[in-house]
Amino acid sequence: MDPLMLLFLLIAGLTGADSVSTVSWVSAWRGGSVTIPCFYSDRHKTHIKYWCKWHDVSSCTPIVRTDSPQEGKVSIRDDPDQRVFTVTINNLTAGDSGYYSCGVDIRGALEVADEVYLSVADGVSTVKVTSVLSGGSVTIPCFYEDRYKTHVKYWCRGYDVRSCTSTVHTDSPQEGKVSVRDDPDQRVFTVTINNLTAEDSDYYWCCVKISGRSDVGERVFLSVTHDSPELSVDKQEVTGVEGDSVTVQCRYTYDYGQRQWCKFGSFCVSERSVSLDGRPVLIRDDRVNRVFSVTVRGLERKDTGWYWCDDGNLQIPVHITVNQTATTTTGTEHGGNNDELRWEQVLDAVLKAGTGVFYLICTIIAIQLHFSSCRKRGSNQREVEGGANTKHGS
């Protein structure tokens, strides 16, 4: 069994959890597909599993179940050995967005279940609401579909995308209060706003320019406050090293419910979760000090990307960069370190040679002592034999 899954089930057993457990939020692109895992305890291995829509379990109508699996838009697969069933939804549309439940049928009733929200994005995706301290800065990531890699992107201010005022474009980037940067390889463009004031509070749009038809975009509300933001992090850019770990502390003011740690284009996980995208994650929620702490372990280069903290009402983006353990240096740095390297090599050679000479001397001394001891014993033996012969002759 996969170690992460085993740890998940062990924690569930120790805490007395009896319900089905899954991720709390999933994002996917329109026209694409998504697979959602639903974990359950050992006692439910032989029960029928459901996948149903609506957040109210009492009125949840099953879409597909394991006793009548089907291949089509929605399919389900149960793996009792791993104690997980997976649901795959294909050809996603905006209408597929909503709450769903992973459920287990016990005595003909859907008695244990867990909820997950599926968000289907159309063209562009970003956070919904962000709170920032006045005088500071914020970077908002705007993700887009692969088909828009070569298109012009822009940042637009206003409630309605059809009447918003664009402030910066990727075909004419600028450095100032508002700047934009496009990364086609990662399919994301980022907008940074500096020296924020209360007047900057408003609705904004991440937009992609489409020639000959309406542009596509996603709206985000930016709240700039003089007091402590309702949700914040010490810094939006966090750096780690392969094989090591990083910790992000998300500070919140109000308790809107369950705090989550999310990855763009993937899942959101909560305090009871143990992994995200196969990476071990330790989540602790200190409700006294109102700090939601996330530690990601065993970092790999592929973990580089955008994440965000979610307190149920607001989100704050965080970018994690994972560097290689052995960093390369420039030719100048190599030249500057050549003398040091040579001295280290000389010292190492001297130490090795000295050690060899020491062992050689010890060996010679040991041999000499051995021969000396042998000669002494031989001399003593001859003296004893000579004395015995003298007495015998007498």
N, C-alpha and C positions, 0 to 999 in steps of 0.2 A: 504494500500500500504506500502511496505517496506520503512522505513524512509530514508535509504541511497539512494534508487532509487528516492524517492520524492525530496530529496535534489539535486540530479543530474539533474532532470528535471527542478527544480526551477532555478538552476544556468543557465541552457541552455536557459530558457525563459528570464531571466534577461539580459543575454548577447546578446540576439538576435540570438542565434544559431538556425539554421534551418536544419542542416544536421544530418544524422545518426551518432551516436557516439559509439565507441567500444574501446576495449583495443588496444594497438599498437603492441603488440608482445605476442606470445603464444608458449610455449614449451611443447612437449609431446614425449613419447617414441614410437619407431617403434613397430607396432603390437597392440598398445593401442588405446585409443579413446580420443577425446577432445570435449568440448562443449563451444562455444563462444557466449557471449551475445551481441546483437546489440540494442541499445536504440534509440528511436525516439520521436519526439515531438507529442503533442496531435493531431495536424492537419493531421498527417499521419496515424491515427488509422485505417482508412478504406482502405488505399492503399495496393497494392500488394508489398510484400518484396522479394528481391533477395539475393542469395549468389553466387558470381562469382569469378573466378580466374583471375590473372594478376593485376598489380598495375595501369594500365591505364584504368580508368573507361570508357572512350569512346570506348574502344575495349574489354570491359569485357563481356565474354560470360557466362550467368547464368548457374549454375550447378543445382540449385534447387530453387523453388519459392513457395510462400505460397498458390497460387491458384491451385497448383498441387503438394502438399506435397507427399513425398515418404519415405518408410522405407527401408533402405539399407546402403550402405557405407556413404552416405550423406543424412541427413534429416533436415527438418526445421519446426519450431513450432512458431506461433505467439500468443502473449498474449496481446491483445489490452488494457485490463484493467490496466496492468502494463506498457504498452507502451514499450515492449521489444520483440524482436523475437530472438530465439536461434537456432544455427546451430550445429549439432553434426556430427562429422566425425569419423567413425569406421575403424578398421583394417589399421591403419596408416602405410605408407611406406615412404621411403626417397623421393620418387617422389611427395609426397603431400606437401613437403616444398615449400614455396613461398608466394607471396603476394595475398591476397584475398580482396574482398570488400563486406561490408554489404550495400545493396542498396534498395531504395524505387522507385517504378515505378509511375511516375506522367505523366499522359496523354500519356502512351505508351512508355515513355523514362525513362532511368535510370538517373534521374536528381539530386538526392541527395545520397551521399554515403560516407563511411569512410573506410580507409584501415587498415588491420591487417596483420602482418607477422607471418606465422606458421613455426616453426622450429621443424622438426622431428629428434630426436637424435637416433642413433643406438648404444646402449651399454654404451657409455660414453658421458658426456656433461660437458662443462666448459665455461668460458669466452673466447673471441676471441683475444683481444688485451688489454694489461695492461701496464701502464707507472708508473715507480717508481723512487724516488729520490735516487741518489747514496749515499751509506753509510747506507741506511735504510734497511728495511726488507719488505717482502710481503708474504701473505698466499693465495694460490690458491686452491679453492675447486674443486674437481673432482667427479661428480655424476655418479653413475652407476646403471644399472637395478638390480632388486631383484635377478635375477638368478646368479649374480656374487658376492653375499655376501661372499662366502667362498673362492673366488679366490684370488690369489696374485695380488696386484696392484703395479705399479712402475711409476717412473718419468723419462722421457727420453728426452735427448737433441738432436736436429737435425731437419732438414726440413722434412725429409721423415721418417715415422714410421718404415719402413723396414730396415733403416740403422742408426737410432738414437742410442745414447749411454745412457744406463740406469745409473742413478746416485744413486738411493735409492729404496729399495723394502720394502713392508710391512712385509715380512717374516724375514727381517733383518734390522729393523729400527735403526736409529742412530741419535745422537744429535750432531750437528755441524753446518756447513754452510747450509747444506740441510737436512731437516728431513721430515718424512712422518708419518701420523697417520690415521688409518682406523677406521671408525665408521659404522659397518655393520647395526646397528639399523636404522640409518638415511640414509644408502646407499650412503655414501660420504667418500672419503679419501682426506685429506688436505696435501698440500706440503708447507712448510715454508722455505724460502731462506733468510739468514741473511747476513749482511755486503756486500750488493750488490755493484758491480762495473760496469763500462761501458762494461767490457768484458763479463758480464753475459747476455747482450742483445742477444737474439736469439729466435729461435722457440723451443718450448718444447711440450711434449706429456703427457697427462694423459692416462695411459695404464692399461689394465687388461690382465693378462696372461691366455691364453686359451690352455689347453693341447691338442696336436694332430692337431691343426690348427692355423691359423694366429691370433695374438692377436688383440684386439679391442682398439681403443683409439680416443682421440680428441685433436686437436692441439691448442696451444695458443702462441701468440707472446708476449714476455716480453721485454719492452724497459726501459733501465736504463739511466737516464739523470742527468747531473750535474745541470741543471736549474730546475725550478719548473716543476713538471710533468704536462702534458696536462690535466689530470683528477686525482684528489686525494681526500682523506678524512683525517680528523685529526687522526682518528684511525679506524682500521678495526673491532675491537671488541667493541660493544656497549651493555650496560646492562640496563634493565628496570625492573619495578615491575608490577605485575598484577594490572589492572585497571588504571595504570598511562600511561604516554606517553614517547616516545623517539624522539629525533631529530637528523638527520644526515645531515651534510652539505657537499655537493659535490662541490668541487672547480674546475672550468675548465678554460683553457687558450684561446682556440679558439671556435668560435661559428660554430659548424658543422650542427646545426639545432636543432631539438627538443630534449630536455633532458628527460630522462625516469628513473623511479624507478622500479626495477624488482625483482621478487622473483623466485628462482630456482624451476622448476617444476610447475610454474604457469604463471602469466601474467606480462606484463610491463604496467605501467600507466604513464601518462604525467600530465602536470600542470592543465589541465582542469578536471582531474579525481578527484573523491571524496572518492573512496574506493579501496582496494585491498584485495581479498579473504574475503570480508565482513567486513574488518576492516577499520574504518574511516582514511583517509589519507589526510593531507593538504600539498600541493606542491606549493612552491613559487620559481620562477626563477628571481633572481636579475641580470639582464643582465649588469648593470653598474659595480657592483663589481664582476660579474661572479661567483655567488654562487647559486647553486641549492639546496634548503633546503627542506627536507622531514620530516614531523612530523607524526608519527603513534600513534593513540590514542586508548584508551580502550584496552590495551594490555592483551593478554591471554597467557597461557603457550604454547599453540599450535603455537604461532607466533614465537617461537624460531626457528631460521634457518638462511640460507644464502640468502642474497639479493645482489643487485649490482646497482651502478649508471652507467648510459649509456648516453654519450653525442653525440651519433650518429656515433662515430668512435672508442672510447675506452670504456672500462668497468673497474670498480674497485670494487671488492667484499667487502661486509660488513656483519659481523655476528652479529645478535641480539639475546641476551639471556634474557629471561623473567623469573624472579624469583618470588617465592610466596611472598605474602604480609607479612605473619607471618613466620619468619625463625625459625628453631629449633636450640637449643643450646646443647652443649655436657654436659655430666654429671659433668665435672669439672667446667664448666661455671655455671651450676645450683648450685653446691656446693658453689661457690664463691659468688653467689647472694642470698643464703638462708637467711643470716643475714639481708641483706637489705630488703628482702621480708617480714621477720618476723616483722621488725620495722615498715614497711608500714602497716602491718596488725594490729599491736598494736596501732599505731597512728590513724588508721581508726576507731578502736573500741573505743578509748578514745574520739575521736571527736563525734562519734555517741552517746556514753554514756553521754558526756557533753551536747550535744544538747537535749537529753531526760530529763536530770536533769533541764536544763534551762527552757524547756517548762513546766515541773512539777511545778517548783517554780512560774513561771508566772501564771499558772492555780490556784495555792493555793492563791497567792496574789489577783488575780481577784475575787476568791470566797469570800475571807475575805473582800475585798472592797465592794462586793455586799451585804453581810450580814450586814456589818457596815452601809451601806447606808440605807438598809431596816430598821434596828433598829432605826436609826436617824429619818427617816420619821415617824416611828410608835410613837416614843416619842414625836415628834412635834405635831402629830395628836392628841395624848392624852391630851397634854397641851392645844391645841386649844379647844377641846371638854370640858375640865375641866373649862376653862374660860367662855365658853358659858353657862354652867350649873349654874355657880355662878351668872352670870348676870340674868339669868332666875329666880333664887330663890329670888333675891332681888326685 
